[in-house]
Amino acid sequence: MPIIEPSPANSQQLLQGDILQGVGLYATACSWRDDGGESAKAPHKLCLVLSRPCVAMHKRTVVVAGIKKYSDAVPKDAKSFKQVREFLTNVRDGVGSPDLFYLGQLPEREGRFCARLDELYCVQVPPKPETLSIFLRERRIGTLHAEFARDLHIRVFMAFASLGFSDESWLPDRDLDWLVQAGNREISEAEVELNKAMQEKASQEADGKTYRGETENLERRVASLRSQVQPYVDEKSRRE
């Protein structure tokens, strides 16, 4: 059950979840001008149909989302089976990026792709069945599997309805205390490890030896932990 599957050979109807190529997409540029702006061609070469099949059947205009390459790089630490599976699952479910609907690989194209649910456009489709048939044969390169088409409904809703939360201020007092304590403990442990490495480095250099440990990575880890925990410490102080 891959995300994208070939379109039904006998389908002469535009479907929700269809992927189209070679369709020009346009946005309104300079909308603040007195004349209301002008059309600006979007860079997308592909698009995903969002409109319901009955809309595509009875109306000349359908709503589509622009498709572009998925730019998130694979984490360097994603090497084990578990890590790779977790990365791909999070990408599929839109964890951390609700505006991106992951499509994976597309026919005859390199890389991974995603539909941008924050970049929507209206497209006119041929009104006559015979013209539509030619359009689909030339422009449609695949369609979402039924399970992913169903998931698309929820993802479109979440892209607009999920307003998110403040990263720090939403936490109840006890949960905030717990998080700060855990963060401070991890910082202390990292600082102990760093101090131990620094002492070993100083000792070896005093003996004229070359230290081969990695103090820089430990320093970066301590700095990273501090930057992550500090906003919660500040929030705790603000409440007190």
Protein Blocks (a to p, Z undefined) as FASTA:
>chain_A
ZZbdcddfklcbdcehiacehiacdddehklbmnopacdddfbfbdcdfbdfklmmmpcb
dcdddddddfbdcdfklmbfmlmmmmmmmmmnopoiambccebjaehiacjddddfkbcc
dddddfbfklmmmmmmmmmgbdcdfklmmmmmmmmmmmmmmnojafklmpcfklmmmmmm
mmmmmmmmmmmmmmmmmmmmmmmmmnopacfbdfklmmmmmmmmmmmmmmmmmmmmmmZZ
